[in-house]
Amino acid sequence: MLDRGVRGRIVNEYNEIFLISHSVEIEAEEGCYLTLLPLTSKVEGITTKGLYYPLKERLLKWVQPEG
């Protein structure tokens, strides 16, 4: 979707979900949760700052749920 210029965002009173392709800066209150989900088989070079568990140049892989 992003490669076609389509930007997606879903927001409700408790959540905000959006797609990114390169980088993003998120400002949130302390105690908020953040989940990173790859939408392709793998996403390389993930670096986060300011989180409880920071990542540096990590690889995220999509894992097919069993069921």
C-alpha positions in Angstrom: 0.0 0.0 0.0 2.7 2.5 0.9 4.5 1.9 -2.4 1.4 3.1 -4.1 1.1 6.3 -2.0 -1.7 4.9 0.2 -1.4 5.9 3.8 -3.5 3.9 6.3 -4.4 4.8 9.9 -6.9 3.4 12.4 -7.6 5.3 15.6 -10.0 4.8 18.5 -9.9 6.1 22.1 -7.3 3.5 23.1 -5.3 2.7 20.0 -3.6 4.1 17.0 -2.5 1.8 14.2 -0.6 3.0 11.2 1.8 1.8 8.4 5.3 3.1 8.0 8.0 2.3 5.4 11.1 4.1 6.7 11.1 5.9 10.0 8.6 7.5 12.4 8.9 9.4 15.7 6.2 8.6 18.2 5.6 10.7 21.3 3.6 8.9 24.0 2.9 9.1 27.7 4.9 6.9 30.0 3.2 3.5 30.5 1.9 3.3 26.9 2.5 0.1 24.9 4.0 -0.2 21.4 3.8 -3.2 19.2 5.9 -3.6 16.0 4.4 -6.1 13.5 6.1 -6.8 10.1 3.7 -7.2 7.3 6.2 -8.9 5.0 8.3 -12.0 5.6 11.1 -9.9 7.2 11.9 -6.3 8.1 15.6 -5.5 8.6 17.4 -2.7 10.5 14.8 -2.0 13.2 16.2 0.5 15.7 14.2 2.0 18.6 15.1 4.6 21.2 13.5 5.5 24.5 11.7 2.2 25.0 12.0 -0.2 27.9 13.5 -2.7 25.6 15.4 -0.8 22.9 16.3 -2.5 19.6 19.4 -1.8 17.5 19.6 -3.0 13.8 17.3 -5.9 14.6 15.4 -8.2 12.2 11.7 -8.8 12.6 10.2 -11.8 10.9 6.6 -12.6 10.1 5.6 -15.9 11.7 2.5 -17.7 10.5 0.3 -18.5 13.5 -0.5 -22.2 14.0 -4.1 -23.2 14.0 
